[in-house]
Every structure is written in structure tokens, then in C-alpha cells.
């Protein structure tokens, strides 16, 4: 019974064709010279190896570029903290860093930390471009130093890496409590931390 069933299956044209291809392939492998087969096998292995090397080299390059870009962005964030809030508490520095990162995430502002920090917009009253953060007009090429710089870098790292829980949710603006800018009346106040008042 099983033999009859196998014979019927084997009599199907598709099965017969597959059996013929198998037989022809085995015949070719066992009767032809093996040099071509070895050559093509080695060529295929070489192509696979080459593609693997290119892929890993590319991913390493992308990772290195990404790490370098992160370092640049982190330095911009640390400088903004240093010049805007070096006299503030850690919470105050985190809040300034958070506003910077909120701006990066917002569609209303540039999408990198450095572009947000050094952004300039036209001021109709002063009739000139004005920095989003005033220190960039006065101390754009200055460098942070000492313990205050180290604190700013640590605060920047904590906020940049998401290690610090948000304290001024959604805040995009702030000003020192010693001034009362006109634009503040049009914004929603979020918090007061140290000598800064934060707004959405």
C-alpha cells in the first residue's frame, strides 16, 4: 500500500522534475572537475566576508560620529548652564538645562542643543538680531573654568542623558526674578527655582 502511494506521488510531473534536478546536480558534482566549484565557493565566502567587514566598519564609523556629536552637544549645554546659572543650586542648573532640552524637542526651535543655545532672532525694538541667551552675545567665545564649570558639566550630563527627572515640565522660557519682561505676561508660569522664573 505504501509502495503504491509512493509510486503515485513520484509519478506527479513536479515531483519527477525535482527528482531529475537532484539527480543532475549530483551527477554534475561527482563527475565534473572541482576547481570551478571550489573557486565559486571561495568567491562567495570572500564576498560575504567583505560585506561583513564593510558593514561593521560603517557601524563603527556611525557610532564614533554619533559619540563625537553628543560630546559637542553636551559641551554647548554645559556652557549654557555655566553662563546662565553657575551661581544657582543644582536644581536651578537642572531647570535651565531642561528648558534648553525642551526647546530642542519643540518644533518652534532648532533641533540641536548648539543651535538652540546660539540661536538669534530679529528684535523689532532693538532693530537687530538678539541671542536667545544673552551670554552668547557677550561671552560667546568664553570658556568655563573651575569648580563651577565642573558642576555645570555634571548638571548637563544628568539632564542630557535623562538621569534627572523633569522639574519644569514643558517650560520653554525663563527670566531672572530681578526683571519683569513684557513677554512673561503672555506665558503660563510653571515654577520659580532659585533666581529664575520658568514659563511654558
N, C-alpha and C positions, 0 to 999 in steps of 0.2 A: 504494500500500500504506500509506504513512504517512498519507495523507489519510483513508483508510478507518479507520485506527486512531484518529486524532484525532476523527473523527466519532463513533465508538463511545464514546470517553471522554466527549465532550461530551454524548452522549445520556443519560449517567447522571444521575439526578434531582439528586443532591447537587451535581454539577458545574454543572448548569443553574441550580440555585438560587443558587450562589455567583456565577455569571456575571450573573444577574439583579440580585443585590445590588450588584455592582460597577457595572453599568450605571445602576441607580437612584441610587447615590451620586454618580457622575459627573454625571448629569443634574441632581441637586439642586445640586451645587456650581456648575455652569456656568449654570444658569437662574435661581436664586434671588438675592435681594439679599444682598450680602456683609456687611451690617452685623452681623447676628446671629453669623455665623461669626467675624468679627473680634472681636466682644465676647467670645464664649466662649473664643476662643484667648487673648486678653489676660487674661481672668479666670483661666484655667488657669495661665498663666505667672506671674500675681501670686500665686496660691495656692502654687505651687512655690517662688517666691522667699521668701514669708512663712514657709513651713515651714522653709526652709534657714536663714533668719535666726534663727528660734526655736531650731532645733537647735544652731547654733553659739554662740548666747548661753548656752544651757543648759550646753553642754560647757565653755565658758569659766568659767561660774559654778562648776561642779563642780570644775574644775581649781584655781580660786582657793581654794575652801573646803578642798580636799584639801591644798594647799600651806600654808594657814594652820594646819590641824590638825597637819601634820607639824612646823611650827615650834614649836607648843605642846608636842608630844610630845618633840621634841629638847631643849627647854628643861628639861623635867622630868627627862630622862635626864642632862643636864649637871649639874643641881643635885644629883642623887643621887650622881654621881661626885664632885662637889666636896666635899660634906659627908661622904661615906663614905670617900673615898680620895684627897683632894687632896695628901696627903704621900707617896703611893705612886708607884712608877715608872709609866711609860706602860703597861707590861704589866699592872701591878696595877689601873690605872684601866680598861683594856680588859676585864679579867676581871670587875670589878664591873658594868660596863655590860652585859657578856654575860649575867650572872646575871639582870639586870633584863629583858633581852630574852627570855631563856629562860622567864621567868615569864609574860611576855606571850603566848608561844606555847603555854604549858601550859594545860590545861583546869582545873587546880586553882587558878588565879589569875585576876584580872581580865584583860581582853583589850586594854587600852590601857596605854601607858607610865605616864601620870599616875596612873591608877587603881592600878597595881601599886606605884608609889612611895609613894602616900599611903594605901595600904590599912591598915585597922585590924582586928584580930581580938580576940575576947574572951580574956583571960588568966584562967584559973581561980584561979591562985595570987594574983595581984595584984588580982583581982576588979574589973577594968576593961578597957576596950579599949586595946590596945597597938599602936603603929605597927609595920609590918613593918620599917621602917628607923628606928632610934631618933632620928635627927636631926629627923624630921618632927614629933616631939612637942616638941622643944626649939627648933628653928630653922625652923619651917615657913614663916615669912614672911621669913626672911633672904635676902639676895641674895649671889651670888658676886661676887668682885672681884679685880682684879689679874691677874698672870700665871697664877696657879693656876686662876682661872676660865677664862682663855683655853685653857689646857691641857685642862681638863675639857670644854669645848665641842668642842675638836678630837677628843678621845677619843670623845665621844658621837657626833659626826658619823661618824667612821670605823666604829663598830660599828653605828649606826642604818642607815647606807647599805650595810652588808655589805662594806665595803672591807677590814675587818680579819678575818683568818682566825681561827676559834674556837680558844681556848686552854683553856677549861674546859668541854669538851663535856658538855652535859646538866646542868650544875650549876644548882641552884635555891636553894642556901643557902650562906652563908659566915659566918665569925665571925673576930674578931681573934685572933691567936695568943696574946694575953695572958690570954684567958679560956678556960674549958672548959665550955660549956653542956651540960645534960643531953641535949638533943635530938641532939647530934652523935653520940652512941653508936648511934643508930638509923639513921644515914645512911652512905652509901658515900662515902668520901673520894676526891676527884678530883685535887686539886693544892694546893700551897702556893705562893702568889706574894706576895712581899713579906711584909707582916704579916697576911695573911689566909689562912685555910684554907677551901677550897671543897669542897662536897659535892653529890652527886646527890639 
